[in-house]
Amino acid sequence: MSSTEQLPLSVMLDDRCDFANFYSHNNDELLEVMQQFLTDSTETVMFIWGDRGVGKTHLLQASCYAAQEASRKTAYMDCVQLMWAPEQFIDVVQSVSLLCVDHVEAVLQDQAWQEALFFAFNHLKQSQKQLILASGSNPRHLAMSLEDLRSRFSWGVIYQVQSLNDDDKIAVLQMRAKRRGLSLNKDVAQYLLVHLPRNMKDLIAVLEKLDVASLAAQRSLTIPFVKQVLGC
């Protein structure tokens, strides 16, 4: 069963985003609660929030994968890369048992999307299906005109995804590199932290670029090679 068959919104999931490779230091409780949420039919809504690059997208996509493994029909939607009308979204809501909505704040200034999300909350709760949302700030502080929707954001479990310190980020980079068959020593990882944006989303993207370059050049990841590839 492929991910595209499980995703009515035709969004490809990142096949590296699962619970097994989420570095949970400082977020152990959140990871446990999220996995329990997916198997607990009594809870229908969960909201996670935090700074850019802390792993919100990873957790949403991991949730979709976990649900798919349990033969559930899922949909993941990134509101930043929105390609669907609210009416299409409502159709999707009615066809899945788990809906994950990423960067929800990106559509909250649109009245039609507020109403579509309001429908999603009500429908999924009434049908005992599940909704997980993510945003960059606490849902209680999100700006929207539909007050009934604001109240829905506080219906379920709310967790902040905690940021990683530098040692944690190095550990994540080394873990991701190892999964790719790369050797990333601490000095090279520290070099990346010093010379590049420090959020994990950008760092992982750079690691993917280095992986491709390393394979093409048949070179190991040394600081001189990293400088050559990245120009920094």
Solvent accessible surface area in square Angstrom, and as a share of the most:
residue,aa,sasa,rsa
1,M,166,0.74
2,S,54,0.35
3,S,19,0.12
4,T,71,0.41
5,E,117,0.52
6,Q,16,0.07
7,L,4,0.02
8,P,53,0.33
9,L,3,0.01
10,S,88,0.57
11,V,27,0.15
12,M,126,0.56
13,L,11,0.05
14,D,47,0.24
15,D,103,0.53
16,R,72,0.26
17,C,11,0.06
18,D,41,0.21
19,F,25,0.10
20,A,92,0.71
21,N,3,0.01
22,F,20,0.08
23,Y,62,0.24
24,S,23,0.15
25,H,87,0.39
26,N,78,0.40
27,N,5,0.03
28,D,89,0.46
29,E,112,0.50
30,L,3,0.01
31,L,26,0.13
32,E,118,0.53
33,V,35,0.20
34,M,0,0.00
35,Q,79,0.35
36,Q,111,0.50
37,F,6,0.02
38,L,18,0.09
39,T,120,0.70
40,D,42,0.22
41,S,80,0.52
42,T,108,0.63
43,E,65,0.29
44,T,6,0.03
45,V,3,0.02
46,M,0,0.00
47,F,1,0.00
48,I,0,0.00
49,W,49,0.17
50,G,1,0.01
51,D,92,0.48
52,R,140,0.51
53,G,15,0.14
54,V,16,0.09
55,G,20,0.19
56,K,14,0.06
57,T,45,0.26
58,H,17,0.07
59,L,0,0.00
60,L,0,0.00
61,Q,13,0.06
62,A,1,0.00
63,S,0,0.00
64,C,0,0.00
65,Y,50,0.19
66,A,36,0.28
67,A,2,0.02
68,Q,23,0.10
69,E,152,0.68
70,A,67,0.52
71,S,93,0.60
72,R,50,0.18
73,K,91,0.39
74,T,0,0.00
75,A,0,0.00
76,Y,4,0.02
77,M,0,0.00
78,D,16,0.08
79,C,5,0.03
80,V,97,0.56
81,Q,120,0.53
82,L,55,0.27
83,M,157,0.70
84,W,44,0.16
85,A,42,0.33
86,P,22,0.14
87,E,116,0.52
88,Q,91,0.41
89,F,0,0.00
90,I,47,0.24
91,D,93,0.48
92,V,13,0.08
93,V,0,0.00
94,Q,88,0.39
95,S,49,0.31
96,V,2,0.01
97,S,27,0.18
98,L,0,0.00
99,L,0,0.00
100,C,0,0.00
101,V,0,0.00
102,D,0,0.00
103,H,41,0.18
104,V,0,0.00
105,E,64,0.29
106,A,55,0.43
107,V,8,0.05
108,L,2,0.01
109,Q,143,0.64
110,D,64,0.33
111,Q,86,0.38
112,A,48,0.37
113,W,11,0.04
114,Q,4,0.02
115,E,91,0.41
116,A,1,0.01
117,L,0,0.00
118,F,50,0.21
119,F,67,0.28
120,A,0,0.00
121,F,0,0.00
122,N,30,0.15
123,H,44,0.20
124,L,0,0.00
125,K,84,0.35
126,Q,149,0.66
127,S,45,0.29
128,Q,108,0.48
129,K,54,0.23
130,Q,6,0.03
131,L,0,0.00
132,I,0,0.00
133,L,0,0.00
134,A,0,0.00
135,S,0,0.00
136,G,37,0.35
137,S,43,0.28
138,N,25,0.13
139,P,1,0.00
140,R,139,0.51
141,H,140,0.62
142,L,9,0.05
143,A,66,0.51
144,M,17,0.08
145,S,79,0.51
146,L,41,0.20
147,E,106,0.47
148,D,79,0.41
149,L,0,0.00
150,R,68,0.25
151,S,55,0.36
152,R,43,0.16
153,F,1,0.01
154,S,53,0.34
155,W,97,0.34
156,G,22,0.22
157,V,36,0.21
158,I,40,0.20
159,Y,50,0.19
160,Q,75,0.33
161,V,2,0.01
162,Q,77,0.34
163,S,59,0.38
164,L,25,0.12
165,N,81,0.42
166,D,51,0.27
167,D,97,0.50
168,D,8,0.04
169,K,26,0.11
170,I,6,0.03
171,A,33,0.25
172,V,11,0.06
173,L,0,0.00
174,Q,62,0.27
175,M,56,0.25
176,R,20,0.07
177,A,0,0.00
178,K,160,0.68
179,R,129,0.47
180,R,66,0.24
181,G,71,0.68
182,L,28,0.14
183,S,94,0.61
184,L,11,0.06
185,N,81,0.42
186,K,118,0.50
187,D,99,0.52
188,V,2,0.01
189,A,0,0.00
190,Q,70,0.31
191,Y,22,0.08
192,L,0,0.00
193,L,0,0.00
194,V,93,0.53
195,H,89,0.40
196,L,32,0.16
197,P,77,0.48
198,R,104,0.38
199,N,35,0.18
200,M,18,0.08
201,K,115,0.49
202,D,37,0.19
203,L,0,0.00
204,I,25,0.13
205,A,55,0.43
206,V,22,0.13
207,L,0,0.00
208,E,51,0.23
209,K,110,0.46
210,L,0,0.00
211,D,26,0.13
212,V,107,0.62
213,A,24,0.18
214,S,8,0.05
215,L,128,0.64
216,A,87,0.67
217,A,51,0.40
218,Q,142,0.63
219,R,102,0.37
220,S,76,0.49
221,L,7,0.03
222,T,56,0.32
223,I,54,0.27
224,P,91,0.57
225,F,2,0.01
226,V,0,0.00
227,K,96,0.41
228,Q,127,0.56
229,V,33,0.19
230,L,37,0.18
231,G,69,0.67
232,C,50,0.30
